[in-house]
């Protein structure tokens, strides 16, 4: 290859998650059951070492059908964009063969915190009609030391204005428990150039 330039990229789910897919429920009818799965995947993900304590799923908002799963794969793949939301949204698009997840179905992205500045855009452009989060606010950055970037203060209203209904505070305390365990571990925080969040607590 002239110049040695890369010409493609592959982002795969970690082996432990691929192996667990046959055991996942085909449908998760409530926000709580959806988020419980997200928390379980997020907690295992950082312990397995492939990425941060983040997971996301795409589900059918009407039936609860599980359409895709994603976890943060930044460390395992060496791709900084490999966040859980990007994985779940992209794998849903791969499975359904569409770039607009809202074109024919009423789909929801379920994730264990308000999306970071990158995933905020990825969610907007994905076409999903619903976003379900465990919470928002500075607790994530305080507990994990991840930098979520300059997300706008009216992020939820901006989603709503574009036809994405936002549901927050689903199993919030359980999300914080995952972040707390992560923050108390020796796991790698991979912010570019070591950029830290604005606020720190001991
Ligand atoms: Zn993100």
Boltz pocket constraint, residues with backbone or C-beta under 6 A from the ligand:
constraints:
  - pocket:
      binder: B
      contacts: [[A, 83], [A, 84], [A, 85], [A, 115], [A, 116], [A, 117], [A, 118], [A, 119], [A, 120]]
      max_distance: 6.0
